[in-house]
Amino acid sequence: MKKVTYIIATISIFASTLSFAQVNIGIKGGLNFSDARADVFIDAVNNAPSTYTSFVYGAVAEVQVSKGLSFQPELLFTQKGFTVDEGTSLNVLGLDIPVGARATTSINYIETPLLAKLKLGTGNVNFYGIAGPSLGYATSATIQPKVTLLIDFNLPEVNVDLSDNIYNRTDISGILGAGAEYKTGTGKLFTDLRYQHSFSNIISDPIADISVKNSGYQFSAGYIHSF
């Protein structure tokens, strides 16, 4: 039910955006480099979670508010996560044999960034800064375990029950970034780099004293058509 409500809300934002004058609509795609920020989680496994790389894609709208300032809502589908490694080595007949385990957690999100966009320049090439909040909703998640004994072995993937109380489907975050755009015909090509910082715990277990938050960088490019 929460998933349906979130999808309806995001569609409503885009529908209301279309009612404004000077609306530009486009698409984008790119890479998401997410990291997990943890309190006790790192100490628990003696290893910091490593960066998780995934794709991001979706729709972009741009509504001009005033000269050089516009409102840019987005509807994105992205995947975030983290990988935790724990390993050692065994000495067998004088040889060091690596032994270890790795668990990669992948979480699929629908996200709605609501960004203010400030442009610099009036020619065919413009630079801009973006900032604003983003609301995400986790639709599904999996854990891929892997063990190492000389070579890597993938174990069966495990589906995560996000209805469990330790998981939080809603992810509220802030975005700050910069980019450039190039006018071409009736539209423009654009690319930007942004940092996203989550204020919500995606995992919170008070009994084990564990809490994990999303953060990371996103690089994307796309095309916006002017109507």
Rosetta blueprint (number, residue, H / E / L):
1 M L
2 K H
3 K H
4 V H
5 T H
6 Y H
7 I H
8 I H
9 A H
10 T H
11 I H
12 S H
13 I H
14 F H
15 A H
16 S H
17 T H
18 L L
19 S L
20 F L
21 A L
22 Q L
23 V E
24 N E
25 I E
26 G E
27 I E
28 K E
29 G E
30 G E
31 L E
32 N E
33 F E
34 S E
35 D E
36 A E
37 R E
38 A E
39 D L
40 V L
41 F H
42 I H
43 D H
44 A H
45 V H
46 N L
47 N L
48 A L
49 P L
50 S E
51 T L
52 Y E
53 T E
54 S E
55 F E
56 V E
57 Y E
58 G E
59 A E
60 V E
61 A E
62 E E
63 V E
64 Q E
65 V E
66 S E
67 K L
68 G L
69 L E
70 S E
71 F E
72 Q E
73 P E
74 E E
75 L E
76 L E
77 F E
78 T E
79 Q E
80 K E
81 G E
82 F E
83 T E
84 V E
85 D E
86 E E
87 G E
88 T E
89 S E
90 L E
91 N E
92 V E
93 L L
94 G L
95 L E
96 D E
97 I E
98 P E
99 V E
100 G E
101 A E
102 R E
103 A E
104 T E
105 T E
106 S E
107 I E
108 N E
109 Y E
110 I E
111 E E
112 T E
113 P E
114 L E
115 L E
116 A E
117 K E
118 L E
119 K E
120 L E
121 G L
122 T L
123 G L
124 N L
125 V E
126 N E
127 F E
128 Y E
129 G E
130 I E
131 A E
132 G E
133 P E
134 S E
135 L E
136 G E
137 Y E
138 A E
139 T E
140 S E
141 A E
142 T E
143 I E
144 Q E
145 P E
146 K E
147 V E
148 T E
149 L E
150 L L
151 I L
152 D E
153 F E
154 N E
155 L L
156 P L
157 E L
158 V E
159 N E
160 V L
161 D L
162 L L
163 S L
164 D L
165 N L
166 I L
167 Y E
168 N L
169 R L
170 T E
171 D E
172 I E
173 S E
174 G E
175 I E
176 L E
177 G E
178 A E
179 G E
180 A E
181 E E
182 Y E
183 K E
184 T E
185 G L
186 T L
187 G E
188 K E
189 L E
190 F E
191 T E
192 D E
193 L E
194 R E
195 Y E
196 Q E
197 H E
198 S E
199 F E
200 S E
201 N E
202 I E
203 I E
204 S E
205 D E
206 P L
207 I L
208 A L
209 D L
210 I E
211 S E
212 V E
213 K E
214 N E
215 S E
216 G E
217 Y E
218 Q E
219 F E
220 S E
221 A E
222 G E
223 Y E
224 I E
225 H E
226 S E
227 F L
